Amino acid sequence: MSHAEQTQPIQVGDTVAYRWEVLHRRGWYTRDLLRARGKVTGLVPFPNAVFFRVTWDRPGIPTILSPQELCHVAAPRQRASA
């Protein structure tokens, strides 16, 4: 993922993960959360902010999160054919 892609705002359809800083601050060091990947499926408007609805690849993870809690995930690199 290029630097420009990393700094673009998260949008519906993006693949995301929890920010490491958020997990560290909350003391959530479980392997499931560190490796969890989610897809932003919608927006949830609140009076003073807009949150994301995220569908995760693991059960039990909160599904409505603020943009500050998430980061983009790099797309998997394709292997070169030998």
PEZIDA-V64490 format. One line per field, one symbol per residue. ss: DSSP state (a for helix, b for strand, c for the rest). psi: psi as a letter, one per 30 degrees, with the letter a starting at -180 (. if undefined). burial: + if it has 24 or more other ideal C-beta (glycine too) atoms within 12 Angstrom, else -. A space follows every 10 residues. Layout:
BEGIN
ss: ???
psi: ???
burial: ???
END
This chain:
BEGIN
ss: ccaaaaaccc ccccbbbbca aaaaaacccc aaaaaccbbb bbbbbccccb bbbbbbcccc cccbbcaaab bbcccccccc cc
psi: kleeeefklk lkflkllkke eeeeefgigk eeeegkklkj flkjkleglk lkkkjlgklg kkfjllfffl llkkkkkkkk k.
burial: ---------+ ---++++++- ---------- --+--+++++ ---------- -+++++---- ++-++-+-++ +++------- --
END
